[in-house]
């Protein structure tokens, strides 16, 4: 029997009006200025780095994330995600985020996600952000900035979901489970 490894990652993904604006931004930026690395992903805030494990370990991770989520809710931990600012610097544009409770939930997840077949630690992300554009042609930097400021209203209604994803070798994504962040 062959062992099939999968790649996993945990994201917080926006839903609602802000996400609609982000989708319009990504579509228009691709049409007008070509692809950049941000186009390879859905709108998201990365909470862990990619990690690999046997595909049969999926239930271990889903159960651990569910337990961490329920514990956070039981302890009345604030899972709010605050948009601190929109930043346009060098070759990266994006939203800088603050979510201390969500970081704590993910730390708890890594402590209880004990899979005997995983050979690497799950890396936590400290800098929470949602990328709008990066690795783009520097000649398009100001145009991308203008497009973002025209299309994205940081005060728009937004809800978030905690999502456990599997990334396939062809860069397609499969959301294996999601939880509403409230």
N, C-alpha and C positions, 0 to 999 in steps of 0.2 A: 504494500500500500504506500503510495507516494504522499508526502506531506506537501500541502500547498500553502505557501505563505501569502499573506495579504498585508496591505499597508493601510493603517488607520490614522485618524486624526479627529480631534474634538474642536468644533467651532461654535461660536455664538453667531447666529445669523439674524439680520433684521427682517422684519415683516411689517407690512403696512405702507403708509404713504411715503416714508423716507426710502424704503426699499424700492418702491415704484420709481422714484426719482433717480435712484442709483442705477436701476436697470436702463432707464432712458439715457443716462450719462454714459454707461458702458457701451450701449448700442451706437450712440452718436460719436463718441470718441473713436470707436473702431472704424466707423464709416469715414470720418473726416481725417483721422491722423494715423490710422493703421493700428495693428495689434501691438500691445505691450504685455508684459508678464501678468499684469492684473487681470487681463481678459481670460486667462486660463482657469480662473476660479469664480465661484459665485460670490456675492457680497458676504463678507464674513469677518469675524475677529478670531484670530487663532489663539486657542487656549493651551494646546500642547503642540509639540513638534510631531512630525510623522513618526510612527513606530510600526514595526513589523512583528507579526506573530502568525502562527498557524491559523488558517481560516476557521478551524473548528473551535478556536478560543473565543469567538464572537460573543457567545452567551456570558462568558466570564466578565467581559468588559461592559456589556449592556446591564448586567446585574449590578456591577460595581458602580456604574454611573447613576443608575436608578437609586441605589442605596445612598450615595453621596447627595443626590438631589433631594431625596426625602428627608435626610438628616438636616440639610440646610433649611428646608421648609419647616421642619419640626422645631428647630432652634431659632426660628424667626430671623434667619440670616438675610440681610438685604442683598438681593441678586440684581439690583438695579445697575444698568449700564449708563453712565453719564458721558455724553459727548463733550469733551473738554474744549476742543477747537479743531478747525480744519487747518492743515499745514501744507504748505507748498515749499519744499526745500530740495535743492539739487535735482536728483533724478527720482524723487519720491513725492507723491501727493496723497494725502489721506486724512482720515478722521482719527484724532487721538482720543482714546477712551479711558475711562476710570471705572473699575468694577472690582473692588476689594473682596466683596462677598463671593463673587464668582471665582476669583482666584483661590479663595479658601476652599470652595466646593471642589475645585480641580485638585488641590493638594490632597484633600480627603480621598478623592477618587484614586489617585496614584498610590495611596497607602493601602487601599483595600482591593485594588485590581491585581490580584496575585495569580498570574498565569504561569504555570510551570514550563511552558514552551517559549515564552518571551525571553530573549537573550540580552536585551538592552533596557536601560532605564527609560521611563517616559519623561521627556523633557518638558518642563513647564515654561510658559511664555510669561515674561515679566512686563514687556512693553506691549500694552493692548492697543490695537489700532485696526482700522479698516482701510485697506489700500484702495485708492482710486486709480492710480497709475504709477508704474515704476518700470525701470529699464526702457524708457521711451526715448525717442530721438529728441535730443536737447533743443532742437529748433522748434519743437512743438510744445515746449514747456509752458510758455505764456498762454498759448491758445488753449491748452488743456486746463490751465488755471481759470481762464475766463469762462470756459464751458462749465466747469464745476461750479463756479460762483453763480452762474446764470441758472443752472438746473437744480442745484441742491440747496434746500432750506433746512438748516440744522435744527430749526424749531418745529419741524414737521412731526406728526404723530409717528411713533415707532414702537413696536413691541419686538421682543427678541426671543429666539428659540435656541436652546442648547441642543446641539446635534452631534451624533456620532457617525462619522463618514468612513466609508471604505473607498480608497482611490484605486482604480483599476490601471493596469499597465498602459492602456490607451488614453489615459487622462480623463476617462469618464468617472463619474462620481455616483455612489450609491449611499443615500442616507439610510442607515440601518435603524435609527430611532431618534425621535426628537422629544424635547420637553419644553413647555412654555416657561419662559423666565418671567415671573411675576413677583 
